[in-house]
Amino acid sequence: MSTLHEVINSGQPWAADRAAMALQVQEALQTGQMSQDEARAILEDLVNTEKLEAEGADLQLRAALVFGVTQVLSMC
């Protein structure tokens, strides 16, 4: 999940907040505090295209966020 950590340290609050949330969801999933369906719904919302386009102008950072969240999604 180093990609998500890089996004958190990007200095862009819109991306850092989403990356931190993805890591929290991953942890909740691993500890059984959240179901796979709940985790999938939250993670998919984090990379919702319309929301990202409205908030994130940095295409490279947006791509890194989507990649990192997709990695977490693949564990669901």
N, C-alpha and C positions, 0 to 999 in steps of 0.2 A: 503494500500500500504506500510505497514511497512516493508515488505520483500524487496521491492525495495530500501527503505531508508537504510536498513542494507547492501545491496549490494553496494550502493553508498559509505558507510563508511567502506568498506572492505579493502581499501588500494590497490586494484587491478584496475589500470586504465582501462583495457579492459572491466571489468565488470561495474565499476562505470559509465563510459561514456554511456554504453548501458542502464543502469538503469535510469540514468538522462534523457536520450532521451525518454524512455518509459513514464516517468512522464510528460515530456513536451508534448508528443503526447496526453496523457490522458487529460491534461489541454486544449489543442487546440480543442480536440473533444468536451469537455464539454462546451466550450465557442462558439462553432460553427465556429471556424476558420479552421477546417479541416473536411472533409467528413469521414464517416465511412469506405469507401473503401480505402481512402488514409491512414487512421490510421491503418487499418488492414494490408496493404501492408508494411508499415514501421515497425510495430510491428513484423510481421512474419519474416522480414529480420533481425531484432535484434537477433532473436533466431535461425537463420539459422544454422543447425547442422555443416556443413562444416566449416563455419567461426568460430563457437565456439570451435570446436575441434582444429583448427589451433592456436587460441589465448589463450584459457582458459584451463590450465592443472588442475586447482582446480575443481574437480568434484562436490564437495558440493556447491561451489560458483556458478558454472554453473547451477546446479539444482535450486538454489534459484532464479537466474536470470530468468530462464525459467518459474518457478512458478509465479513470480511476473508479468512478461510480459503476461503470460496466463491469469492472473486475469484481466489485463487491456483489453486484447483481448475479454474476455467474456462480456465486456460492449459494444462492438461494435455492 
